[in-house]
Amino acid sequence: MTLFTTIQQFVPQQKLSKIAGRLAASRHPVVKRTFIRSFAKAYGVSLDEYERQSFNAYESFNDFFTRELKDEARAIDPTANGIVSPADGIISQLGQIDDSKLLQAKGRHYDIGQLLADSSDGHYFADGSFATIYLAPSNYHRVHMPFAGTLTKTRYVPGTLFSVNNTTAANVPDLFARNERLVCLFDTQYGKAAVVMVGAMIVAGIESVATGKIVRTDDIQEGEHNIDLKKGDELGRFYLGSTAIVILPKEAKADWLNGLHANSVVQMGQLLGVAKV
């Protein structure tokens, strides 16, 4: 384990994220202006693709971080039975679920049931398919539907808040199944499917269209829903960045595009693969 990941085990992750959340939500002119402009300069953020094209137009850093794209900034790939990227970012890993194991990084796997915090859901997705998308700080931070479906259940799972970059993925066992996350389950034409929004260090919150912004607790929170969503519809957003994991059942027979691999850059709405149902 690297020094970077070792240090993360000893810092007060929840307290640090709580403080960051308060500052990010502040509407004080000096606080928000300092945070927004410093962040934009550090990460080379341009507003060319976004609806509001002035840094002064945002009410807080959170408002800026979850900024909305222009209506035509992203096209949703129309391929029949196509699975599209839920977010702008970088593919961390994608492929088949080996029995119940997902690839986290080279030589390191984790359990689907642990990720979903439900053994029966984990059993259902055995031998299915997955795609893990990492959202870098400069990316657009709303998460959209990779397929059409009915949102039937959300499950907030409290956990650690390790960062989710390549270093921690390679060094922290069960990273995505240990970190705080929101599991979203759907009924689709392929059967049951899922999108998991994984929190990380300094992430000030996770929000979905069904739950609003999640209130952190020490217990699992489950909700039943009946919300129809089209492919490309907004599903949720991160208040500071993290990772979205798309989970498909074996019955979908997902065929990921040959040109995609770990570290491929993708945009929301871009075709990742096709279900062969």
SULLIN-V161689 format. One record per residue. N is the residue number from 0. RES is the residue in one small letter. SS is DSSP state (H for helix, E for strand, L for the rest). OMEGA is omega as a letter, one per 40 degrees, with the letter a starting at -180 (* if undefined). NEAR is the number of other C-alpha atoms within 12 Angstrom. Layout:
n={N,N}
res={RES,RES}
ss={SS,SS}
omega={OMEGA,OMEGA}
near={NEAR,NEAR}
This chain:
n={0,1,2,3,4,5,6,7,8,9,10,11,12,13,14,15,16,17,18,19,20,21,22,23,24,25,26,27,28,29,30,31,32,33,34,35,36,37,38,39,40,41,42,43,44,45,46,47,48,49,50,51,52,53,54,55,56,57,58,59,60,61,62,63,64,65,66,67,68,69,70,71,72,73,74,75,76,77,78,79,80,81,82,83,84,85,86,87,88,89,90,91,92,93,94,95,96,97,98,99,100,101,102,103,104,105,106,107,108,109,110,111,112,113,114,115,116,117,118,119,120,121,122,123,124,125,126,127,128,129,130,131,132,133,134,135,136,137,138,139,140,141,142,143,144,145,146,147,148,149,150,151,152,153,154,155,156,157,158,159,160,161,162,163,164,165,166,167,168,169,170,171,172,173,174,175,176,177,178,179,180,181,182,183,184,185,186,187,188,189,190,191,192,193,194,195,196,197,198,199,200,201,202,203,204,205,206,207,208,209,210,211,212,213,214,215,216,217,218,219,220,221,222,223,224,225,226,227,228,229,230,231,232,233,234,235,236,237,238,239,240,241,242,243,244,245,246,247,248,249,250,251,252,253,254,255,256,257,258,259,260,261,262,263,264,265,266,267,268,269,270,271,272,273,274,275,276}
res={m,t,l,f,t,t,i,q,q,f,v,p,q,q,k,l,s,k,i,a,g,r,l,a,a,s,r,h,p,v,v,k,r,t,f,i,r,s,f,a,k,a,y,g,v,s,l,d,e,y,e,r,q,s,f,n,a,y,e,s,f,n,d,f,f,t,r,e,l,k,d,e,a,r,a,i,d,p,t,a,n,g,i,v,s,p,a,d,g,i,i,s,q,l,g,q,i,d,d,s,k,l,l,q,a,k,g,r,h,y,d,i,g,q,l,l,a,d,s,s,d,g,h,y,f,a,d,g,s,f,a,t,i,y,l,a,p,s,n,y,h,r,v,h,m,p,f,a,g,t,l,t,k,t,r,y,v,p,g,t,l,f,s,v,n,n,t,t,a,a,n,v,p,d,l,f,a,r,n,e,r,l,v,c,l,f,d,t,q,y,g,k,a,a,v,v,m,v,g,a,m,i,v,a,g,i,e,s,v,a,t,g,k,i,v,r,t,d,d,i,q,e,g,e,h,n,i,d,l,k,k,g,d,e,l,g,r,f,y,l,g,s,t,a,i,v,i,l,p,k,e,a,k,a,d,w,l,n,g,l,h,a,n,s,v,v,q,m,g,q,l,l,g,v,a,k,v}
ss={L,L,H,H,H,H,H,H,H,H,L,L,H,H,H,H,H,H,H,H,H,H,H,H,H,L,L,L,H,H,H,H,H,H,H,H,H,H,H,H,H,H,H,L,L,L,L,L,L,E,L,L,L,L,H,H,H,L,L,L,H,H,H,H,H,L,L,L,E,L,L,L,L,L,L,L,L,L,L,L,L,E,E,E,L,L,L,L,E,E,E,E,E,E,E,E,L,E,L,L,E,E,E,E,E,L,L,E,E,E,E,H,H,H,H,H,L,L,H,H,H,H,H,H,L,L,L,L,E,E,E,E,E,E,L,L,L,L,L,L,L,E,E,E,L,L,L,L,E,E,E,E,E,E,E,E,E,L,L,E,L,L,L,L,L,H,H,H,H,H,H,L,L,L,H,H,H,H,E,L,E,E,E,E,E,E,E,E,L,L,E,E,E,E,E,E,E,E,L,L,L,L,L,L,E,E,E,E,L,L,L,E,E,L,L,L,L,L,L,L,E,E,E,E,E,E,E,E,E,L,L,L,L,E,E,E,E,E,E,L,L,L,E,E,E,E,E,E,L,H,H,H,L,L,E,E,L,L,L,L,L,L,L,L,E,E,L,L,L,L,E,E,E,E,L,L,L}
omega={a,i,a,a,i,i,a,i,a,i,i,a,a,a,i,i,i,i,i,i,i,i,a,i,a,i,i,a,a,a,a,i,i,a,a,a,i,i,a,i,a,a,i,a,i,a,a,a,a,a,i,a,i,i,a,a,a,a,a,i,i,i,i,a,i,a,a,i,i,a,a,a,i,i,i,a,a,a,i,a,i,i,a,i,i,a,i,i,a,i,i,i,i,a,a,i,a,a,i,a,i,i,i,i,a,i,a,a,i,a,a,i,i,i,a,a,i,a,a,i,i,i,a,a,i,i,i,a,a,i,a,a,i,i,i,a,a,a,i,a,i,a,a,a,i,a,i,i,i,i,a,a,i,a,i,a,i,a,i,i,i,i,a,i,a,a,a,i,a,a,a,i,i,a,a,i,i,a,i,a,i,i,i,a,a,i,a,i,i,a,i,i,a,i,a,i,a,i,a,i,i,i,a,i,i,a,i,i,a,a,a,i,a,i,a,i,i,a,i,i,i,i,i,a,i,a,i,a,i,i,a,i,i,i,a,a,i,i,a,a,i,a,i,a,i,a,i,a,i,a,i,a,a,i,a,a,a,a,a,a,i,a,i,i,a,i,i,i,i,a,i,a,a,i,a,a,*}
near={15,15,13,21,25,16,17,26,20,16,19,17,26,30,19,22,30,23,19,24,29,23,28,34,28,24,23,18,21,17,21,29,28,22,30,39,26,17,23,23,17,14,14,16,25,24,28,16,19,26,21,22,18,20,30,21,21,30,26,30,36,37,30,42,41,35,35,28,27,16,13,12,18,26,20,31,25,21,19,18,27,32,43,40,49,48,47,36,36,36,38,38,36,39,34,31,34,23,22,30,30,41,33,41,30,18,14,21,28,29,31,42,27,29,44,44,32,23,16,15,29,34,25,27,39,27,26,36,41,44,46,49,48,47,43,33,33,27,39,41,42,41,46,42,45,49,50,34,33,30,35,26,31,37,36,39,36,32,29,34,39,43,40,44,33,31,23,31,35,27,27,34,25,28,38,51,41,30,37,45,43,50,49,48,44,37,25,31,21,30,25,31,42,45,45,50,51,49,46,43,39,34,44,38,43,45,36,36,27,31,27,18,21,33,22,27,16,13,14,22,23,24,23,17,22,18,26,22,26,23,32,32,31,32,44,37,45,45,44,40,40,47,53,49,47,49,52,48,38,30,23,30,27,34,28,29,21,14,16,25,21,24,22,24,25,31,33,40,34,33,35,43,35,28,32,19,18}
